[in-house]
Amino acid sequence: MTSLLKRSVVAAAAAVALCGATAVQAYEVNLVEVQVPFAFVVHGQTFPAGRYIVTPDDVNPAVLTIRGEGHNHAVGVMETTPGTGHDPAGRKPALVFTRHDGEYELSAVWQSADEGEQVLER
């Protein structure tokens, strides 16, 4: 198990990254909805605590968009690669964060127990 993956799993448990995530089937696109109770970073962009939806790109499913809900207008795009291992939340969708330099960074998105993506570093 790589050091990054170990940190991701440990940080996911410590960061309570599961936060009531749900998977939704809409327009034949898998969505992950999650309430994140802390600020986090995606590719250098800081996102406030809040509710988010993660969706795959229509053309390239390895590209995910994370979008804030309600009054949260934060939007980001990330490239991913298929995840290895299993969802730390079991069968529930989850976002996985690593703690780096005092900030939580989004490192993986899991839709189900066996389907997930690792966020590629820039």
C-alpha positions as CSV (number, residue, x, y, z in Angstrom):
1,M,0.0,0.0,0.0
2,T,1.5,3.3,-1.0
3,S,2.2,6.0,1.5
4,L,-0.4,8.3,-0.2
5,L,-3.1,5.7,0.0
6,K,-2.4,4.9,3.6
7,R,-2.6,8.6,4.5
8,S,-5.8,8.9,2.5
9,V,-7.5,6.1,4.4
10,V,-6.3,7.4,7.8
11,A,-7.3,11.0,6.9
12,A,-10.7,9.8,5.7
13,A,-11.4,8.3,9.0
14,A,-10.0,11.2,10.9
15,A,-11.7,13.8,8.8
16,V,-15.1,12.2,9.0
17,A,-15.3,12.6,5.2
18,L,-18.3,10.4,4.8
19,C,-20.7,13.0,6.1
20,G,-24.0,11.6,4.9
21,A,-22.9,11.1,1.3
22,T,-25.5,9.6,-1.1
23,A,-25.4,8.4,-4.7
24,V,-28.1,9.6,-7.0
25,Q,-29.0,8.3,-10.5
26,A,-30.1,11.2,-12.7
27,Y,-29.9,11.7,-16.4
28,E,-27.9,8.4,-16.5
29,V,-25.0,10.0,-14.7
30,N,-23.8,8.9,-11.3
31,L,-23.6,11.8,-8.9
32,V,-22.1,11.8,-5.4
33,E,-23.7,14.3,-3.0
34,V,-21.9,15.0,0.3
35,Q,-21.9,17.5,3.2
36,V,-18.3,18.4,4.0
37,P,-18.0,19.9,7.5
38,F,-14.6,21.6,6.9
39,A,-12.8,23.7,4.3
40,F,-10.7,21.7,1.8
41,V,-8.5,22.1,-1.2
42,V,-8.7,20.8,-4.8
43,H,-5.7,21.6,-7.0
44,G,-4.8,24.7,-5.0
45,Q,-8.4,26.1,-4.9
46,T,-9.9,26.3,-1.4
47,F,-13.5,25.2,-1.0
48,P,-15.6,26.2,2.1
49,A,-17.4,23.7,4.2
50,G,-20.8,22.9,2.7
51,R,-22.8,20.6,0.5
52,Y,-21.3,19.4,-2.8
53,I,-22.2,17.4,-5.8
54,V,-19.5,15.5,-7.8
55,T,-20.2,14.6,-11.4
56,P,-18.2,13.0,-14.2
57,D,-17.6,14.9,-17.4
58,D,-20.0,14.0,-20.3
59,V,-17.1,13.4,-22.7
60,N,-14.3,12.2,-20.4
61,P,-15.5,10.3,-17.3
62,A,-11.9,10.6,-15.8
63,V,-12.6,14.3,-15.3
64,L,-14.8,15.1,-12.4
65,T,-16.5,18.4,-11.5
66,I,-17.2,19.4,-7.9
67,R,-19.9,22.0,-7.4
68,G,-21.3,23.6,-4.3
69,E,-25.0,23.6,-3.6
70,G,-27.3,26.3,-2.3
71,H,-25.5,29.5,-1.5
72,N,-22.2,27.8,-2.0
73,H,-21.1,28.6,-5.6
74,A,-17.6,27.0,-5.5
75,V,-16.8,24.9,-8.6
76,G,-13.7,22.9,-9.5
77,V,-12.5,20.4,-12.0
78,M,-10.2,17.5,-11.4
79,E,-8.5,14.7,-13.4
80,T,-8.7,11.3,-11.9
81,T,-7.5,7.7,-12.3
82,P,-9.4,4.6,-11.2
83,G,-9.1,4.1,-7.5
84,T,-7.4,1.1,-5.9
85,G,-8.6,-0.7,-2.8
86,H,-12.1,-0.3,-1.4
87,D,-14.3,2.6,-0.2
88,P,-13.4,3.5,3.4
89,A,-17.1,4.1,4.0
90,G,-18.0,0.5,2.9
91,R,-21.0,0.7,0.5
92,K,-21.7,4.4,1.0
93,P,-20.3,7.1,-1.4
94,A,-17.5,9.1,0.2
95,L,-14.9,11.8,-0.4
96,V,-11.5,11.0,0.9
97,F,-9.2,13.8,2.2
98,T,-5.5,13.9,3.1
99,R,-4.1,16.4,5.6
100,H,-1.2,18.3,4.0
101,D,0.4,21.4,5.4
102,G,-2.5,22.1,7.7
103,E,-5.1,21.7,5.0
104,Y,-7.4,18.9,3.9
105,E,-6.9,18.0,0.2
106,L,-9.5,16.0,-1.7
107,S,-7.6,12.8,-2.8
108,A,-10.4,10.4,-3.8
109,V,-14.0,10.1,-4.7
110,W,-15.9,6.8,-4.1
111,Q,-19.3,6.1,-5.5
112,S,-19.6,2.5,-4.1
113,A,-17.6,-0.1,-2.3
114,D,-15.6,-1.0,-5.5
115,E,-15.9,2.1,-7.7
116,G,-13.8,5.1,-7.0
117,E,-11.3,7.5,-8.5
118,Q,-8.0,8.9,-7.1
119,V,-7.6,12.6,-7.8
120,L,-4.4,13.2,-9.8
121,E,-2.0,15.8,-8.4
122,R,-1.1,18.7,-10.6
